[in-house]
Amino acid sequence: MRLAPDGGKVVASNRGEQSLVAFGFDAKTGALAFKARSVLPGSWPRDFIFLSDTLALAAMERSGEVHSLRYDPATGSFRVLSTLGGLHRPVALLK
């Protein structure tokens, strides 16, 4: 799980359905509200990081890929920009 750069959403990887899921986050109450589900190609999104307000990376452990992603802060959705494949079980990303 990570807090989105704007601080208004919490994003979690869901390895069971190969997705990143965004929830609106109310800092005053701690309440979460579903915003978006972005299914990613590949298998087992182990880790992801935000590089900027609109750019992220996701490591797909079982399929051996890292995706660069465009993040839409308004909706909480992600879109794959490019993929680096042929990696051996990427499990962590550092900025």
HUQUI-V50758 format. One line per field, one symbol per residue. phi: phi as a letter, one per 40 degrees, with the letter a starting at -180 (. if undefined). psi: psi as a letter, one per 40 degrees, with the letter a starting at -180 (. if undefined). burial: b if it has 9 or more other C-alpha atoms within 8 Angstrom, else e. Layout:
BEGIN
phi->???
psi->???
burial->???
END
This chain:
BEGIN
phi->.accdcgbbbbbcbccbfabbbbcbcccbgcbbdbabbcbcgbgccaaaccacbbabbcbdccgbbccbcbbccbgcbbccabbbgccfcbabbc
psi->iihideeeihhiigddefihhhhihhddeeiihhdihhhiiahggdiiihdadehiihhgddefihhhihhhdddeiihhdihhafiggheiii.
burial->eebbeeebbbbbbbbeebbbbbbbbbeeeeeeeebbbbeeebbbbbbbbbbebbbbbbbbbebbbbbbbbbbbeebbbebeebeeeeebbbebee
END
